Amino acid sequence: MQQIRIGIIGTGIMGANYAKVFSALPFSTVVAACSRNESNLNDFLRRHRIQAGYTDYRKMLERTDLDAIVVATPDRHHFAPARDALESGHHVLVEKPFTTSTAEADELIRIAARNQKKIQIAFNHRWLPAYFEAKASIARGDIGKPLAGYARKNDTLYVATQYIAWAAESSPAWFLSSHDIDLMRWFLDSEPIEARAWGSKEVLPALGKDTYDIIQAQVKFASGAFVTFESAWIYPDTFPTIVDSFMEVIGSSGHIHMDRKCESIEISTQHKFTYPKGFLNAEIFGRMRGAFPSCLEDFVYAIRDSTEPKVTGWDGRQVTATLEAIHRSLETGNTEKITPPSAL
């Protein structure tokens, strides 16, 4: 069986998850990794038993034994490594969001087409069974015409203050709503056309993090449906799960309700009450299982079988365009148009 050889750019939390999954798959192997921090890089190589390490990803891209590159850098730093990887003849898996600029997303799509390379965005929530069933149910017409939706993804304060070091370079919408916007586009089978957003900056700026505490945005879709997207990362750390995740689609003759706050398990002890998370990513019998590993597995299948990735650069581009409009609206206080497909 053909081995797809992977290089990883970024050795943080997500980079480690990519290394675990790709190293365990029977038809992929991680042959190189890159981090600008040499100490972090050496620790990463040791923990994941990777032979080759680089502090300059461009040197890694000169290798002749790489099929695909994973871009697992912080939100605002996806474009350059993805561009250079595509230009050097590699397929690319990019962590969400695809880019933080629609113009950059468009450029990556053009480069991929010119070089006949694949782009997959790591919108791994599509692989969650409940969400996949929701998509199938809506497509069958079970709830009639989708009219409205609501998506909430709120994190505890721990995420913006300790879990990631670069929260001030991002926002809760870029970090969290990117997943939900992708899912709603998928559910509704319609493209977003305009956005109006509101946000608050109080808690995190007082802690030295110049970013939004919470953002709510209403997005209108070409079908006429409208969806509210809520994202925050200031829940108190006493909340029993790191993320509060909820989605709903209301149709003309029914609705679908998806609450992931509690993933089928609650645990109370003498010290705390928790809702452990496991649907996306969990180590079971020594291997990573769940929606996240399935997303990565399908990327490898797409390369091996010469098929279209399940989540393409176009999907990533549309999410970026929506988020860009949301952040313009936060600045202007106006409803902002989302750059349409015809503008490409």
N, C-alpha and C positions, 0 to 999 in steps of 0.2 A: 504494500500500500504506500502511495506517495506521501512523503513527509513534507508538510508545509513548514518552512523555516522562518521563525519569527524573531524580530528585533523590537525591543521595547524602549521607548523614549519617555523617561519619567519613572522614578523609583519610589514614589510615595505610596499612599494607601492603595490607590487604584492600580498602580503599576505592580504592586505585590499581588493583588488579586489576579491580574492578567497572567503573571508568571506562574502562579499556582495552577490555574486552569489549563493554560496552553501546554505546560509541562506534563500534565497528567493525561491529556488526550492522546489516543494511540496514533493519531495521524498528524500531530504537530509537535514541534520542538522549539524551545527558546534558545537561540544560539548567541545572542548578544543583548546588552542593555546599556543605557546611557543615562548619566546624571551629571549635572554640573558640579555637584558636591562629591568629591572623591571619596570621602569617608563613608557617606551614605551609599555610594556606588559599591564600594568593596564589601560592605555589610550585605547589600542586596545580592551580589554575586555569590557570596558564601551561603546565604540562607536558601537561595533557589538553585544552587549548583549550576550556575551559568559560567561558561568558560571565559567569554570575552566581554570586557567593559570599556566604555569610552566616556570622556568628559565633554566631547564635542560630537554631537550626533552626525555631523557631516562626514566625519571620519568613519563612523559606523556604516553610513550609506555607501561608502566606497567598496564594501565587501561584495563579493560575487556569489555568496552562498545565502542570501536573504531573499525570501519570496514576499514577505509582508512586514509592515511596520505598524506598531501600535503607538498612537500618540496619547499619552496619559499625563500630560502636563496640566497646570492650572488653566482655568477657563479662557483667559485672555491670551494664552500662548500656544494655541493649537495651529494657527495658520502657517507659520514659517516651517516647522518640521513636517507638516502634512504636505505642503507645497514641494519641499525639497525631496521628500520621499517619493512622491508621484513623479516628479521630474527625473528622478534617478531610476525609474522603472519598477517601483514597488507598489503592490496593493496596500491600502491603508485602512486601518480601523481607528476611528477617532472617538475619544471619550466625549460625552455630551458637555456643553452644547458644541455643535460642529465648529462654529466660529462665533465671535461676538461682533461680526460685521457682515452684512449681506453681500457687500462687494467682494469681500474675501471668500465667502462661500461660493459665489458665482465663479470666481477665478479658479478655485479648486475643482469645481465641476468641469470647467473647460479643460484644465490640464489633464484630468483623469480621462476625459473623452479623447483628447489628442494622443495620449499615451496608451490608450486601451487598458486602463487599470481600474480596479474596483475601489469604491469607497463604501464603507459601512460605518454608520453612526451607532454608538453603543446605547441606543434607546432600548435597554434590555427589558423594560416593563411589558413590551409587546409579547414576551414569552411567558408572562404570568398566566396560568390557566384561566383564572377568573376574567382577566381582561381579554384574553383570546375568545372566550365564550361570549363575552359582551359584544365584541366585534361581530361574531357570527350571528348572534341573536338580532342585532340591529340590521345587519345585511339581509336577514330573512324577512324583515318587516314585522318582527314580533311586537314591537312597541309603536308601530306606525311611523310617521314621519318625525325624525328628531327635531324638537323645537328649541330646547334649551339644555344647558348643562352647568355643572358646578364641579370645580376641582380644587381641592385644598391639599397642600403639602407644606406642613409647618414643622420646623425642627426646634429642638431645645437650644438654649443659649450655648451649651457646650460646643455645638458644631461650629458656630461662627467665632468662638473665642479660643477653642482648644483643638478641635478636630482638624480644622484646616487653618493654615497660617496666613492665607491670602484672601480672607473674606472681604477686606476693604477694596480689593481689586475686582470684586464681583458684586452680586446682589442676590437676595433670596429668589428672585425670579429667574435669573440666569442659572443659578445652582439647582433650583428645585422645579420651577414651573416648566422648564424645558421638557422634562418627561411628560408632564400633563398635556402640554400643547401638542406634542407628537401624538399622544393617545387620542385626544379629541379630534384631531385631523383624521386620524385613522378610523375612529368610530363613526364620525359624521360623513366620511368620504366627501369632504368639501374643504375648500381652501379659505383661510382667514383673509378678510379684506380691510378691516379697520379695528383700531383699539383705543380705548380710553382708560387711563390708569390713575390711581391714587397711591400715595406712599407716605410712610412716617419714618423720620430719623430722630430718635430720642435716646433709646437705650444704648445702642451700640456706639454711636458717636461719643457718648459720655464715657465709654470704656476704651476710647482710642481707636475704634474701628469706624471709619467714615463710610458707612454704607447704610442702606435702608434696613429698618427693623422688620417691616411688613409692607407688602405690596398687594393691592387688589386691582385687577384689570378686567374689564369687560371687552370681549372680542366678538365681533360680528363675522359670520361666515357667509360665503357666497350663496349658500342654500337658504339663507334667511335665519338660520339658527344663531343663537348668541350664548356665550359661555363666560362664566365668571371664574377667573383663576386667582387663587389666594396663595401667597407664599410668605412665610415668616421664619425667622430663626431666633426668636426671643421667648419661646415657651420656657418656663422655669425648669431647671434641671431635676426638679422633683417629679416631673411628668414621667409616667412609667415606661415610656418608650422614646427612643431618640427622634422618631418622626411620627407625626399624626397625618395619615394619608387617607383621603376620601375622594370618591368620584361618583357623579350621578348624571345620567342622561334622561331627560323627560321627553317622551314622544307624544304624538297625538292620540295614542291608544294604549299607553303603558309607560313604564319607566324601568331603569336599571340602576341599582344602588350597590356601590362597591366600597366597603369600608375595610382598610388594611391596618387600622390601628392595632387590632388584635388578630394575629395570624393563627387562629385556632388554638392558642395556648395562653394561659395566664398562670403566673407563678407567684405565690406569696410566701415569704419567709419571715423570720424574726426581724430582719433588717430592711426589707423593701418589698414592694409589689411591682412586678414587671410583666410586659408583653414581649417575650423574646421574638426576634425577627429571624425568619429562616426561609421564606418563600423565594427571595431573590438569590440568596447565596448562603449555603451552609455546608460545613464539612461533615460528611456522613460516610462511615467506614473508610476514612482516609482519603476520600476524594471530594472535590467541590461539586455540589449539586444545586439545582435551582434554575431560575430564569436567566441569571447572569451567565453561568457556564453554557447554557443552551444557546444564548446569543452568540457567544464566542465560537461554539462548535459550528453553528451555521455559517459563520464567516469563513471558517476553514473549508466547509463543504462548498461554498460558493466559488472559492478559488480552485479547489480540486476538480469540481464538476463543471466549471465554466458557466455558472448560472448567476443570475442577478441577486445581489444581497437582499435580505428581507427588509432592511432599512437603508435606504440609499442616501447619497449626497444630496439629492433633491429634497428628501424628507428633512434632512438636517438644515438645508437652506431655508425652507419654509418656516421652520421653528425659529431660526435666527432672525428672519425678516419680521416675524411676529414680535419677538422679544425686543428687537430694535425699535419697533413702533411703540411698544409699551414704555420703553425708557425715554423715547422722545416725548410721549404724552406726559410722563412724570415731570419733565422739564418745562414743557409749554403750557400744561394745563388744558390742552385741546385734544379732541379726537384726532388721531393720526392714521393716515392711510398706510396700509402694508404694501410694500413694493410688490407689484403683481407679476405673475409669470411672464406676461407679455413684454415686460421691461428688460428681459434677458437678451 
